[in-house]
Amino acid sequence: MFGEDLVEILPQNTNAKNKNKLSYYYLHKVTKNSIMHSYCCIKNLYIFMLICHTLVICVTFECLEASQQNFFFNIFKGEPCSKCEEGWEHHGGKCYYFSTNKSSWTKSRDDCRAKGGDLVKIDSREEQEFLRKEVRRIMKDHEDKFWIGLTDSAEQGRWLWVDGSPLNESLSYWNYKEPDNWREDDCVMMGDKGDRYQKSWSDTSCKVSRRSICEKPAAK
């Protein structure tokens, strides 16, 4: 509605001067309304695009490996990027290696040492939860468990980590009825495919072949 169309809708007794003023007024009003409508459409489009991008980011993040998620967490928190070698997972300033081959507890520890680390020592509830989730994700079946650096081979019932420190009972995550010391079970493994809780440790013979978790500090 512009120009002559606007003039036609004006009252017939309106003089030429007032007609020009009213014509300009209606033209300005129509233009303003058109701009506001366009602005609202663009605004709604941006909001819709933002929601879509947020959903894509959330879905993508859920599909990332734990090491990739931690990389983004470190960026958001402003923490310096620590480095782990290829094949190792970074978490909390440490690097973790989840072996694909199976060996005895002693052989697994030797392999970890050869890589510059040792069998993992679990120092916190948060670390246990991280490892439990990772192990549960990569386990192939119920028996596909992982050695950790805990043993009572030196003295029965006295559980020691590979660095010689005793197990803190407040930070122990034994499975139901474990440890049972059946058949001289002196070494500890973790993993339970169906377990949704943190208690995932069990003792077994150190000679059994299992996968393992190695640990070493992340490079800075």
C-alpha positions as CSV (number, residue, x, y, z in Angstrom):
1,M,0.0,0.0,0.0
2,F,2.0,3.0,-1.3
3,G,1.5,6.4,-3.0
4,E,-1.9,6.8,-4.7
5,D,-3.3,3.8,-2.8
6,L,-2.8,5.5,0.5
7,V,-4.4,8.7,-0.8
8,E,-7.5,6.8,-1.9
9,I,-8.2,5.6,1.7
10,L,-8.0,9.0,3.2
11,P,-11.3,10.9,4.1
12,Q,-12.7,12.8,1.1
13,N,-12.9,16.1,3.0
14,T,-9.2,16.1,3.7
15,N,-7.4,18.9,2.0
16,A,-4.3,18.4,-0.2
17,K,-1.8,19.5,2.5
18,N,-3.3,17.2,5.1
19,K,-3.6,14.5,2.6
20,N,0.2,14.7,2.0
21,K,0.9,14.6,5.8
22,L,-1.5,11.6,6.3
23,S,-0.1,9.8,3.2
24,Y,3.4,10.2,4.7
25,Y,2.1,9.0,8.1
26,Y,0.5,5.9,6.7
27,L,3.5,5.2,4.5
28,H,5.8,5.5,7.5
29,K,3.6,3.2,9.6
30,V,3.3,0.5,6.9
31,T,7.1,0.6,6.4
32,K,7.8,0.4,10.1
33,N,5.4,-2.5,10.5
34,S,7.0,-4.3,7.6
35,I,10.5,-3.8,9.1
36,M,9.3,-5.0,12.5
37,H,7.7,-8.1,10.9
38,S,11.0,-8.9,9.1
39,Y,13.0,-8.4,12.3
40,C,10.8,-10.8,14.2
41,C,11.1,-13.4,11.4
42,I,14.9,-13.1,11.4
43,K,15.0,-13.2,15.2
44,N,12.9,-16.4,15.3
45,L,15.1,-17.9,12.6
46,Y,18.3,-17.2,14.6
47,I,16.7,-18.7,17.7
48,F,15.7,-21.8,15.8
49,M,19.3,-22.1,14.3
50,L,20.8,-21.7,17.8
51,I,18.6,-24.5,19.2
52,C,19.6,-26.7,16.3
53,H,23.3,-26.0,16.7
54,T,23.0,-26.6,20.5
55,L,21.3,-30.0,19.9
56,V,24.0,-31.0,17.3
57,I,26.8,-30.0,19.8
58,C,25.1,-32.0,22.6
59,V,24.7,-35.1,20.5
60,T,28.2,-34.8,19.1
61,F,29.7,-34.4,22.6
62,E,27.9,-37.5,23.8
63,C,29.6,-39.5,21.0
64,L,33.1,-38.2,21.8
65,E,35.7,-40.4,23.5
66,A,36.4,-39.6,27.2
67,S,39.8,-38.1,26.2
68,Q,38.1,-35.8,23.7
69,Q,35.5,-34.7,26.2
70,N,38.2,-33.9,28.7
71,F,40.0,-31.9,26.1
72,F,36.9,-29.6,25.8
73,F,36.5,-29.5,29.5
74,N,40.0,-28.3,29.9
75,I,39.5,-25.5,27.4
76,F,36.3,-24.3,29.1
77,K,38.0,-24.3,32.5
78,G,41.0,-22.5,31.1
79,E,43.4,-25.4,32.1
80,P,46.6,-25.9,30.1
81,C,46.4,-28.7,27.6
82,S,48.3,-31.8,28.8
83,K,49.5,-34.3,26.3
84,C,49.2,-38.1,26.1
85,E,50.7,-40.3,23.6
86,E,48.5,-41.8,20.8
87,G,46.4,-44.6,22.2
88,W,46.3,-43.2,25.7
89,E,43.3,-41.5,27.3
90,H,43.8,-38.2,29.2
91,H,41.9,-37.5,32.4
92,G,42.7,-35.3,35.4
93,G,46.3,-34.7,34.5
94,K,47.0,-38.4,33.9
95,C,47.3,-40.7,30.9
96,Y,45.6,-44.1,30.9
97,Y,46.2,-47.0,28.6
98,F,43.6,-49.7,28.2
99,S,45.4,-52.7,26.8
100,T,43.9,-54.9,24.1
101,N,46.0,-58.0,24.8
102,K,45.6,-60.2,27.8
103,S,48.5,-61.2,30.2
104,S,49.1,-62.2,33.8
105,W,49.2,-59.5,36.4
106,T,53.0,-59.5,36.6
107,K,53.4,-59.4,32.8
108,S,50.8,-56.7,32.5
109,R,52.8,-54.6,35.0
110,D,56.0,-55.2,33.1
111,D,54.3,-54.0,30.0
112,C,53.0,-50.8,31.7
113,R,56.5,-50.1,33.0
114,A,58.0,-50.5,29.5
115,K,55.5,-47.8,28.4
116,G,56.8,-45.4,31.1
117,G,54.0,-46.0,33.6
118,D,52.6,-48.6,35.9
119,L,49.4,-50.4,36.6
120,V,46.8,-47.9,37.7
121,K,46.5,-46.7,41.3
122,I,43.0,-45.4,42.0
123,D,43.2,-42.3,44.3
124,S,39.7,-40.9,44.3
125,R,36.0,-41.7,43.8
126,E,36.1,-39.5,40.7
127,E,39.0,-41.5,39.2
128,Q,37.2,-44.8,39.9
129,E,34.0,-43.5,38.2
130,F,36.0,-42.5,35.1
131,L,37.7,-45.8,34.9
132,R,34.6,-47.8,35.6
133,K,32.7,-46.0,32.8
134,E,35.6,-46.5,30.3
135,V,36.0,-50.2,31.2
136,R,32.3,-50.8,30.9
137,R,32.2,-49.1,27.5
138,I,35.0,-51.2,26.0
139,M,34.3,-54.6,27.7
140,K,33.4,-57.2,25.1
141,D,31.8,-59.6,27.6
142,H,31.3,-60.2,31.3
143,E,34.7,-61.9,31.7
144,D,36.6,-59.1,29.8
145,K,38.1,-57.5,32.9
146,F,41.2,-55.3,33.5
147,W,44.1,-55.6,36.0
148,I,44.7,-52.6,38.3
149,G,47.7,-52.1,40.5
150,L,46.5,-53.6,43.7
151,T,47.7,-56.9,45.3
152,D,48.1,-58.7,48.6
153,S,50.7,-61.1,47.3
154,A,53.3,-59.9,49.9
155,E,51.0,-60.5,52.9
156,Q,47.6,-62.1,52.8
157,G,44.8,-59.6,53.5
158,R,47.1,-56.6,53.4
159,W,46.3,-54.8,50.1
160,L,49.0,-52.6,48.7
161,W,49.2,-50.5,45.6
162,V,52.1,-50.9,43.2
163,D,53.8,-47.8,44.8
164,G,53.8,-49.6,48.1
165,S,51.0,-47.5,49.7
166,P,48.2,-49.4,51.6
167,L,44.6,-49.4,50.3
168,N,42.4,-46.8,51.9
169,E,39.3,-48.7,52.8
170,S,37.2,-45.6,52.3
171,L,38.3,-45.6,48.7
172,S,37.8,-49.3,48.0
173,Y,35.3,-50.5,45.5
174,W,34.9,-54.2,46.0
175,N,32.2,-56.1,44.3
176,Y,29.6,-58.1,46.3
177,K,31.4,-60.7,48.5
178,E,34.8,-59.6,47.4
179,P,37.6,-60.1,48.1
180,D,37.1,-63.8,48.6
181,N,40.7,-65.1,48.3
182,W,39.5,-68.2,46.4
183,R,42.4,-70.2,44.9
184,E,45.0,-67.7,46.2
185,D,43.4,-64.7,44.6
186,D,46.1,-62.1,45.3
187,C,45.6,-59.6,42.4
188,V,42.7,-57.2,41.7
189,M,40.8,-56.7,38.5
190,M,38.0,-54.4,37.7
191,G,35.0,-54.5,35.3
192,D,31.4,-55.6,35.4
193,K,29.5,-55.3,32.1
194,G,26.1,-55.0,33.9
195,D,27.3,-52.9,36.8
196,R,25.8,-49.4,37.0
197,Y,27.4,-48.7,40.3
198,Q,31.0,-48.0,41.4
199,K,31.8,-51.3,43.1
200,S,33.5,-53.2,40.3
201,W,36.7,-54.8,41.9
202,S,37.3,-58.5,42.4
203,D,40.3,-60.5,43.4
204,T,41.6,-63.4,41.3
205,S,44.7,-65.4,40.7
206,C,47.6,-63.3,39.4
207,K,48.3,-65.9,36.8
208,V,45.0,-65.4,35.0
209,S,45.3,-63.6,31.7
210,R,43.4,-60.3,31.7
211,R,43.6,-56.9,30.0
212,S,45.1,-54.1,32.0
213,I,45.0,-50.4,32.7
214,C,48.3,-48.5,32.7
215,E,48.8,-45.0,34.2
216,K,51.4,-42.3,34.0
217,P,51.4,-38.5,34.4
218,A,50.4,-36.4,31.4
219,A,53.2,-34.3,29.8
220,K,52.8,-30.6,30.1
